């Protein structure tokens, strides 16, 4: 068994913690964890998925108890899938539980049998519930594992620099439309500079979500977020205008 650590009020192993922090870096959000791992029989309604390692539940409500907008809920699900979780959005219509993202770390050697079955269900396009319904999330990252993602992103803990963003813009031009949109979305959340405050990041995120909720395109939402952000780098801003 891997070493069990206390992290944000729940029990997890280091691999799962790394995956959570990587997913946060992808979507530029800090998750609130409501359930962790290594809790045999202690998580009501989990059917044993939290008995072993690699399992975590992420709240989909803010500090005031308000449900996140749909686009933010889906952003969290996508981010967790990108780094190697089998994850789903769970809501009260499915069972007696609050809104949350339920995530199982694919390949964790401490998975409970129930969690391992959910990974299989995810790979088969199902929702991981007793109903065995269709998975309604993106299938882009079904074969992703933490090891694959970490190898492809060796510097994921480093700040996102203007030079890295410039390289991203170049790559966008030669990628397909879906990939290009995904890269743009990731880029806006990862733009971090020393003079940018937490409030600036939150305001930019809200501007993005509001634009999507209003039916605007991803590009328009990017511009809405950029207008909120402090223009700390004139060269980068000009580059973004020309290429984005």
Residue frames relative to the residue before (quaternion, step in Angstrom):
aa qw qx qy qz dx dy dz
X 1.0000 0.0000 0.0000 0.0000 0.00 0.00 0.00
X 0.4799 -0.6640 0.4954 0.2889 3.55 -1.07 0.78
X 0.6191 -0.5401 0.4117 0.3943 3.55 -1.24 0.40
X 0.2927 -0.7589 0.5599 0.1577 3.58 -0.88 0.97
X 0.1178 -0.8055 0.5806 0.0137 3.55 -0.80 1.09
X 0.3734 -0.6750 0.5800 0.2617 3.55 -1.21 0.54
X 0.0795 0.8105 -0.5633 0.1395 3.57 -0.58 1.19
X 0.8387 -0.1071 0.0208 0.5336 3.57 -0.61 1.19
X 0.7569 -0.4344 0.2050 0.4432 3.53 0.92 0.93
X 0.7260 0.3519 -0.2435 0.5382 3.62 1.26 0.01
X 0.4931 -0.6485 0.4986 0.2962 3.56 -1.32 0.27
X 0.1070 0.7860 -0.5944 0.1324 3.57 -0.80 1.09
X 0.3943 -0.6511 0.5633 0.3215 3.56 -1.29 0.14
X 0.6934 -0.5118 0.3076 0.4033 3.58 -1.23 0.42
X 0.6076 0.5585 -0.3608 0.4343 3.61 1.00 -0.72
X 0.6779 0.4797 -0.2959 0.4719 3.58 0.89 -0.90
X 0.6176 0.5374 -0.3430 0.4606 3.60 1.04 -0.75
X 0.6461 0.5148 -0.3198 0.4640 3.59 0.92 -0.88
X 0.6571 0.5138 -0.3098 0.4564 3.58 0.96 -0.85
X 0.6298 0.5277 -0.3302 0.4646 3.58 0.99 -0.81
X 0.6972 0.4725 -0.2820 0.4595 3.58 0.83 -0.97
X 0.6218 0.5222 -0.3422 0.4728 3.59 1.09 -0.62
X 0.6422 0.5112 -0.3223 0.4715 3.59 0.98 -0.82
X 0.6208 0.5314 -0.3352 0.4689 3.58 1.05 -0.74
X 0.6611 0.5027 -0.3153 0.4591 3.59 0.99 -0.79
X 0.6115 0.5586 -0.3448 0.4417 3.58 1.13 -0.64
X 0.8089 0.2545 -0.1237 0.5153 3.59 0.85 -0.94
X 0.3756 -0.7662 0.4522 0.2594 3.59 1.34 0.08
X 0.5168 0.5609 -0.4634 0.4512 3.53 0.84 1.11
X 0.3109 -0.7018 0.5968 0.2337 3.56 -1.23 0.43
X 0.3287 -0.7877 0.4935 0.1672 3.55 -0.55 1.17
X 0.2693 -0.6899 0.6408 0.2025 3.53 -1.28 0.53
X 0.2259 -0.8027 0.5437 0.0948 3.56 -0.54 1.21
X 0.1884 -0.8139 0.5436 0.0813 3.57 -0.75 1.03
X 0.7814 0.0719 -0.0567 0.6173 3.59 1.18 -0.48
X 0.1992 -0.7880 0.5720 0.1106 3.55 -1.08 0.72
X 0.6708 -0.4824 0.3929 0.4038 3.51 -1.16 -0.71
X 0.7914 0.3596 -0.2295 0.4378 3.53 -1.41 -0.15
X 0.5094 0.6215 -0.4207 0.4210 3.55 0.96 0.94
X 0.0744 -0.8550 0.5115 0.0429 3.61 0.59 1.12
X 0.8562 0.0765 -0.1005 0.5010 3.52 -0.75 1.14
X 0.6213 0.6139 -0.3202 0.3668 3.58 1.25 -0.08
X 0.6884 0.4339 -0.2788 0.5100 3.59 1.25 -0.15
X 0.3447 -0.7767 0.4955 0.1802 3.53 -0.30 1.32
X 0.8300 0.2237 -0.1750 0.4800 3.55 -0.95 0.92
X 0.5632 0.6394 -0.3880 0.3514 3.61 1.22 -0.08
X 0.3015 -0.7854 0.4862 0.2363 3.60 1.28 -0.27
X 0.7311 -0.4613 0.2331 0.4454 3.56 1.08 0.75
X 0.4608 0.7098 -0.4458 0.2917 3.61 1.20 -0.04
X 0.7106 0.4184 -0.2582 0.5033 3.60 1.18 -0.48
X 0.4103 0.7367 -0.4594 0.2792 3.60 1.25 0.12
X 0.7686 0.2873 -0.1514 0.5513 3.57 1.08 -0.75
X 0.7314 -0.4150 0.3076 0.4452 3.56 -1.19 -0.56
X 0.7429 0.4842 -0.2837 0.3648 3.54 -1.37 -0.03
X 0.6399 0.5223 -0.3277 0.4587 3.60 1.24 0.05
X 0.1119 0.7828 -0.6056 0.0897 3.56 -1.02 0.83
X 0.2024 -0.7433 0.6244 0.1290 3.55 -1.17 0.68
X 0.1788 -0.7888 0.5861 0.0487 3.56 -0.94 1.00
X 0.4426 -0.7083 0.4835 0.2619 3.57 -0.73 1.04
X 0.2184 -0.7674 0.5900 0.1239 3.56 -1.13 0.71
X 0.5978 0.5117 -0.3802 0.4861 3.55 1.17 0.68
X 0.4776 -0.6631 0.4887 0.3055 3.56 -1.18 0.54
X 0.7567 -0.4045 0.2645 0.4403 3.56 -1.33 0.01
X 0.6827 0.4650 -0.2791 0.4897 3.60 1.20 -0.47
X 0.5683 -0.6239 0.3699 0.3885 3.58 1.29 0.08
X 0.4860 0.6545 -0.4393 0.3775 3.58 1.27 0.26
X 0.4940 -0.6677 0.4785 0.2850 3.55 -0.96 0.92
X 0.5053 -0.6408 0.4846 0.3149 3.57 -0.97 0.86
X 0.5709 -0.5530 0.4614 0.3941 3.61 -1.16 0.45
X 0.6668 -0.5277 0.3440 0.3982 3.56 -1.15 0.61
X 0.6667 0.5181 -0.3276 0.4239 3.59 0.84 -0.89
X 0.6591 0.4882 -0.3223 0.4727 3.60 1.04 -0.67
X 0.6083 0.5401 -0.3537 0.4616 3.58 1.03 -0.71
X 0.6959 0.4682 -0.2729 0.4712 3.56 0.92 -0.92
X 0.5943 0.5646 -0.3585 0.4467 3.57 1.14 -0.59
X 0.6451 0.5073 -0.3149 0.4769 3.58 1.01 -0.80
X 0.6483 0.5078 -0.3240 0.4657 3.58 0.92 -0.86
X 0.6670 0.5005 -0.3092 0.4572 3.60 0.88 -0.90
X 0.6578 0.5212 -0.3181 0.4411 3.58 0.92 -0.90
X 0.6676 0.4868 -0.3111 0.4697 3.58 0.93 -0.82
X 0.6463 0.5056 -0.3279 0.4682 3.59 1.00 -0.70
X 0.6226 0.5727 -0.3452 0.4066 3.57 0.99 -0.78
X 0.7548 0.3910 -0.2187 0.4792 3.60 0.99 -0.77
X 0.7232 -0.4922 0.2417 0.4199 3.61 1.21 0.20
X 0.4954 0.6132 -0.4601 0.4085 3.57 1.18 0.46
X 0.3025 -0.6168 0.6747 0.2698 3.51 -1.34 0.41
X 0.1290 0.8327 -0.5194 0.1421 3.59 -0.35 1.16
X 0.0845 -0.7817 0.6176 0.0165 3.49 -1.23 0.66
X 0.4316 -0.6279 0.5684 0.3105 3.55 -1.28 0.40
X 0.1247 -0.7860 0.6037 0.0462 3.57 -0.77 1.07
X 0.0480 -0.8069 0.5887 0.0069 3.57 -0.97 0.84
X 0.6885 -0.5301 0.3051 0.3897 3.62 -1.17 0.47
X 0.5697 0.5955 -0.3999 0.4011 3.62 1.14 -0.32
X 0.6600 0.5302 -0.3029 0.4376 3.58 1.20 -0.48
X 0.7739 -0.1299 0.1305 0.6059 3.58 1.10 -0.73
X 0.6402 -0.5173 0.3982 0.4049 3.55 -1.33 0.00
X 0.4858 0.6133 -0.4842 0.3916 3.56 0.35 1.33
X 0.5299 -0.6270 0.4554 0.3446 3.61 -1.15 0.42
X 0.6719 -0.4442 0.3818 0.4533 3.56 -1.30 0.09
X 0.2516 0.7557 -0.5801 0.1707 3.57 -0.88 0.94
X 0.3907 -0.6370 0.5890 0.3077 3.52 -1.35 0.16
X 0.1864 -0.7687 0.6056 0.0876 3.55 -0.74 1.08
X 0.0034 -0.8343 0.5476 -0.0645 3.58 -0.58 1.16
X 0.1079 -0.7695 0.6287 0.0311 3.55 -1.02 0.94
X 0.3840 -0.7430 0.5062 0.2104 3.57 -0.69 1.11
X 0.3563 -0.7499 0.5195 0.2020 3.56 -0.42 1.24
X 0.8221 0.2515 -0.1895 0.4744 3.57 -0.93 0.93
X 0.4346 0.6793 -0.4849 0.3385 3.60 1.23 0.06
X 0.4108 -0.7560 0.4541 0.2312 3.58 -0.68 1.05
X 0.6822 0.4621 -0.2949 0.4839 3.60 1.26 -0.14
X 0.3015 0.7745 -0.5140 0.2123 3.61 1.17 0.28
X 0.4371 -0.6441 0.5531 0.2968 3.55 -1.11 0.69
X 0.6572 -0.4997 0.3678 0.4280 3.63 -1.18 0.34
X 0.6522 0.5145 -0.3210 0.4549 3.59 0.99 -0.80
X 0.6508 0.5039 -0.3171 0.4711 3.59 1.00 -0.79
X 0.6297 0.5330 -0.3307 0.4584 3.58 1.01 -0.81
X 0.6293 0.5238 -0.3291 0.4703 3.59 1.05 -0.74
X 0.6431 0.5143 -0.3346 0.4582 3.59 1.03 -0.70
X 0.6017 0.5385 -0.3600 0.4674 3.60 1.06 -0.65
X 0.6456 0.5099 -0.3132 0.4745 3.57 0.97 -0.84
X 0.6376 0.5228 -0.3225 0.4649 3.57 0.99 -0.84
X 0.6315 0.5376 -0.3210 0.4573 3.58 0.97 -0.87
X 0.6906 0.4778 -0.2825 0.4637 3.58 0.85 -0.95
X 0.6886 0.4555 -0.2687 0.4961 3.57 1.21 -0.54
X 0.5726 -0.6381 0.3664 0.3616 3.59 1.25 0.19
X 0.5447 0.6102 -0.3995 0.4140 3.57 1.19 0.53
X 0.5959 -0.6372 0.3852 0.3009 3.56 -1.28 0.35
X 0.5125 -0.6882 0.3998 0.3223 3.60 1.24 0.06
X 0.5908 0.5560 -0.3661 0.4558 3.59 1.27 0.16
X 0.6902 -0.4526 0.3521 0.4413 3.56 -1.30 0.19
X 0.6177 0.5685 -0.3397 0.4241 3.58 1.08 -0.70
X 0.2223 -0.8075 0.5079 0.2013 3.59 1.24 -0.53
X 0.2304 0.8028 -0.5155 0.1916 3.57 1.04 0.81
X 0.6754 -0.4926 0.3700 0.4054 3.53 -1.35 0.16
X 0.4660 -0.6366 0.5348 0.3025 3.55 -1.10 0.72
X 0.1923 -0.8210 0.5305 0.0866 3.58 -0.62 1.12
X 0.5658 0.5986 -0.3886 0.4130 3.61 1.23 0.31
X 0.6909 -0.4681 0.3407 0.4331 3.60 -1.27 0.11
X 0.3114 -0.7783 0.5258 0.1443 3.56 -1.00 0.86
X 0.3258 0.8007 -0.4567 0.2104 3.59 1.30 0.20
X 0.8142 0.2990 -0.1011 0.4874 3.57 0.98 -0.87
X 0.2172 0.8247 -0.5025 0.1421 3.59 1.17 0.51
X 0.7530 0.3781 -0.2109 0.4955 3.60 0.99 -0.75
X 0.4415 0.6984 -0.4557 0.3312 3.59 1.25 0.25
X 0.0702 -0.7439 0.6611 0.0687 3.54 -1.21 0.64
X 0.6625 -0.4935 0.3702 0.4250 3.56 -1.25 0.30
X 0.6557 0.5273 -0.3214 0.4345 3.58 0.91 -0.85
X 0.6449 0.5057 -0.3243 0.4724 3.59 0.99 -0.78
X 0.6815 0.4901 -0.3012 0.4523 3.58 0.85 -0.95
X 0.6713 0.5032 -0.3088 0.4482 3.59 0.86 -0.92
X 0.6385 0.5188 -0.3313 0.4620 3.60 1.03 -0.72
X 0.6919 0.4695 -0.2747 0.4748 3.57 1.04 -0.76
X 0.7661 0.2473 -0.1358 0.5775 3.60 1.24 -0.42
X 0.0310 -0.8646 0.5011 0.0173 3.61 0.63 1.09
X 0.7547 0.3585 -0.1951 0.5136 3.59 1.14 -0.55
X 0.2303 0.8362 -0.4816 0.1255 3.56 1.17 0.52
X 0.6471 0.5126 -0.3331 0.4556 3.61 1.13 -0.41
X 0.5739 0.6072 -0.3819 0.3951 3.60 1.22 -0.30
X 0.5801 -0.5642 0.4399 0.3895 3.62 -1.14 0.50
X 0.4725 -0.6560 0.5136 0.2875 3.54 -1.15 0.66
X 0.1999 -0.8306 0.5144 0.0745 3.59 -0.44 1.22
X 0.6513 -0.5006 0.3829 0.4226 3.61 -1.21 0.31
X 0.6356 0.5326 -0.3364 0.4462 3.59 1.02 -0.76
X 0.6441 0.5060 -0.3209 0.4755 3.58 1.01 -0.80
X 0.6438 0.5166 -0.3243 0.4621 3.56 1.02 -0.78
X 0.6208 0.5386 -0.3400 0.4571 3.58 1.03 -0.77
X 0.6549 0.4981 -0.3090 0.4770 3.58 1.00 -0.80
X 0.6064 0.5540 -0.3425 0.4560 3.56 1.10 -0.72
X 0.6559 0.5228 -0.3106 0.4473 3.56 0.92 -0.92
X 0.6383 0.5210 -0.3238 0.4650 3.57 1.01 -0.80
X 0.6770 0.4970 -0.2929 0.4570 3.55 0.95 -0.90
X 0.5741 0.6055 -0.3718 0.4069 3.58 1.09 -0.70
X 0.6699 0.5498 -0.2982 0.4001 3.55 0.96 -0.93
X 0.7497 0.3761 -0.2170 0.4994 3.59 1.15 -0.50
X 0.5925 0.5646 -0.3671 0.4419 3.57 1.29 0.12
X 0.6087 -0.5410 0.4292 0.3906 3.54 -1.30 0.30
X 0.7138 -0.4911 0.2943 0.4034 3.54 -1.26 0.44
X 0.6706 0.5011 -0.3153 0.4470 3.61 0.85 -0.92
X 0.6610 0.4964 -0.3055 0.4725 3.57 0.94 -0.87
X 0.6408 0.5389 -0.3224 0.4417 3.56 0.97 -0.87
X 0.6627 0.4976 -0.3106 0.4656 3.59 0.91 -0.85
X 0.6483 0.5146 -0.3228 0.4590 3.56 0.97 -0.83
X 0.6600 0.5053 -0.3121 0.4601 3.58 0.94 -0.84
X 0.6347 0.5218 -0.3358 0.4606 3.58 0.97 -0.78
X 0.6520 0.5204 -0.3193 0.4496 3.54 0.93 -0.91
X 0.6646 0.4896 -0.3112 0.4710 3.57 0.93 -0.85
X 0.6344 0.5618 -0.3407 0.4073 3.57 0.94 -0.85
X 0.6756 0.5091 -0.3220 0.4250 3.59 0.82 -0.92
X 0.6841 0.4799 -0.3028 0.4582 3.60 0.99 -0.72
X 0.7252 0.4498 -0.2483 0.4583 3.56 1.11 -0.56
X 0.4747 0.6484 -0.4617 0.3757 3.60 1.22 0.10
X 0.1403 0.7975 -0.5670 0.1509 3.56 -0.33 1.24
X 0.0127 0.7877 -0.6146 0.0415 3.54 -0.86 1.00
X 0.6668 -0.5542 0.3225 0.3797 3.53 -1.14 0.65
X 0.7195 0.4383 -0.2665 0.4682 3.60 1.00 -0.68
X 0.5571 0.5918 -0.3975 0.4258 3.56 1.27 0.06
X 0.2860 -0.7915 0.5188 0.1501 3.59 -0.66 1.04
X 0.6635 -0.4767 0.3826 0.4314 3.55 -1.30 0.22
X 0.6304 0.5389 -0.3341 0.4478 3.57 1.00 -0.80
X 0.6149 0.5418 -0.3467 0.4562 3.59 1.04 -0.75
X 0.6592 0.5122 -0.3046 0.4586 3.58 0.93 -0.92
X 0.6644 0.5035 -0.3017 0.4626 3.57 0.92 -0.88
X 0.6525 0.5130 -0.3102 0.4635 3.56 0.99 -0.86
X 0.6470 0.5118 -0.3177 0.4674 3.58 1.01 -0.82
X 0.6483 0.5196 -0.3150 0.4588 3.57 0.99 -0.83
X 0.6578 0.5034 -0.3077 0.4682 3.56 0.98 -0.82
X 0.6302 0.5322 -0.3291 0.4597 3.58 1.03 -0.79
X 0.6361 0.5249 -0.3184 0.4674 3.56 1.02 -0.82
X 0.6844 0.4923 -0.2849 0.4562 3.58 0.82 -1.02
X 0.6480 0.5249 -0.3201 0.4496 3.57 0.97 -0.84
X 0.6521 0.5171 -0.3161 0.4554 3.57 1.00 -0.82
X 0.6517 0.5009 -0.3116 0.4767 3.59 0.97 -0.85
X 0.6565 0.5206 -0.3058 0.4523 3.57 0.96 -0.93
X 0.6754 0.4801 -0.2787 0.4855 3.57 1.18 -0.62
X 0.5955 -0.6149 0.3454 0.3846 3.57 1.28 0.11
X 0.4520 0.6866 -0.4608 0.3346 3.58 1.22 0.23
X 0.5888 -0.5858 0.4252 0.3597 3.56 -1.24 0.43
X 0.6701 -0.4729 0.3719 0.4348 3.55 -1.30 0.22
X 0.6373 0.5327 -0.3299 0.4486 3.59 0.96 -0.83
X 0.6636 0.4933 -0.3023 0.4743 3.58 0.96 -0.87
X 0.6376 0.5186 -0.3230 0.4692 3.57 1.05 -0.76
X 0.6053 0.5500 -0.3431 0.4620 3.58 1.07 -0.74
X 0.6724 0.4912 -0.2975 0.4670 3.57 0.90 -0.91
X 0.6224 0.5382 -0.3395 0.4557 3.58 1.03 -0.77
X 0.6623 0.4901 -0.3016 0.4797 3.57 0.98 -0.84
X 0.6532 0.5305 -0.3166 0.4378 3.58 0.95 -0.89
X 0.6331 0.5420 -0.3400 0.4357 3.60 1.04 -0.72
X 0.6602 0.5073 -0.3047 0.4625 3.58 1.14 -0.62
X 0.6404 0.5667 -0.3236 0.4050 3.54 1.05 -0.79
X 0.5327 -0.6170 0.4721 0.3357 3.55 -1.11 0.66
X 0.3741 -0.7432 0.5035 0.2329 3.63 -0.72 1.00
X 0.0125 0.8599 -0.5085 0.0418 3.57 0.40 1.23
X 0.7781 0.2179 -0.1280 0.5751 3.57 1.21 -0.29
X 0.3030 -0.8029 0.4873 0.1615 3.55 -0.11 1.32
X 0.6405 0.5327 -0.3310 0.4432 3.59 0.99 -0.76
X 0.6619 0.4939 -0.2968 0.4795 3.54 0.97 -0.87
X 0.6335 0.5318 -0.3307 0.4545 3.58 0.95 -0.82
X 0.6620 0.5003 -0.3064 0.4665 3.57 0.94 -0.88
X 0.6276 0.5351 -0.3228 0.4642 3.58 1.05 -0.81
X 0.6570 0.5146 -0.3066 0.4578 3.55 0.95 -0.89
X 0.6441 0.5243 -0.3230 0.4538 3.60 0.99 -0.82
X 0.6974 0.4845 -0.2755 0.4506 3.58 0.95 -0.87
X 0.7969 0.3421 -0.1480 0.4754 3.55 1.01 -0.81
X 0.7408 0.4387 -0.2327 0.4523 3.59 1.16 -0.49
